[in-house]
Amino acid sequence: MTPLRRRMIEDLRIRNRSPRTIEAYVRSVARFAAFHRRSPEQLGPEDVRTYQVLLLERKTSWSVLNLTVCALRFHGPGGGEKGRVRRPGRERDRA
């Protein structure tokens, strides 16, 4: 396990997140890093935006998109600093 992943898990435990939430966050950040083929430490806001666009183009469910944004927001600098990652606007079907 990388030091970054260990730190993320420890920070999530400190915040009393459930084991399933921890697994989901770690998996989301790992997928993000795998998409870019680089360590999450080397990725910035524009990489996050590119990944969000990909998820939207793949018509990813809102719950998965939301989970990914939360995981990346938590993973950001300082382990939870807000402002680095924003949710895209939710498109609603109008009948």
N, C-alpha and C positions, 0 to 999 in steps of 0.2 A: 504494500500500500504506500502510495506517495505521501510525503509530508503534507502536501496541500489537501489531499483527500482526508487524511487523518484529522487535520485541523478543522475542516468543514464538519466532519462527523462530531468531533468534540464540541464545537460551537453549537451545533444543533441539539446535542444532548444537554448542554448547559441551559439552553432555552426550553428544555423539557419537551422537545418534539417526539412524536411517537416513532417507534422503529420503522413503521411503514412509510412515514413521511421522510425519514432519513434515507431510506432505500430509494424512494422516488426522486428525491432531490439529487442524490449522488448519480443515479442513472441518467437524469436529465442533463446534468453538467457533463457527464461522460459522453453522451450522444452529441452534445454541442461541440465538445473538443474533437470527437471523431469526425464530425462533419468537416471541420476546418483542418484536421490532421495536424493539430498543434496543441500544446499544453494550454489549459484555460488561463494560466498566468500570462501568456503571451497574447491573449485576445482582448480586444477593446470594444467600445460601444458600437462601432461600425460593423464589427463581426457579429455582434448580438443582433443588430438590425437585419443583417443579411440572413441570419438563421431564422428570425421571425418571419421574414418575407417567404422563405422556403416553406416554413410550416403552414403559412396561410395559403400558398399556392398548392400545397398538397391537401388542402381542405382538412387540416387537422382539427379535431374537435376543440371546442372552446375550453373544455376542462383540461385537456392536455396542454394547450397553449398557455393557459393560466398557470398551470403547475410549472411549466418550463420557465416562464417569466419570473415566478416566485423563487425558483431555485437559482436562476441566474442573478436575480437581485440579491439574494442572500449571499451568494458566492462572490459578489462584487467586492471591491476594495473595502477592507474593514469588516468583512463578514456580516453584512446586513445594512450597510450604508445605502440609503435610498437615493434615487436620482440617476443611477447609471442605466437602469433598464426600465422601460415603460411599456405598458400593455398597449397593443394596437387597439384602435376603436373597434367595437363589436358591430358587425354588420347584421342588421335584422331584416328578415324578409317582411315585406309589406304586401298585404293581400288586398 
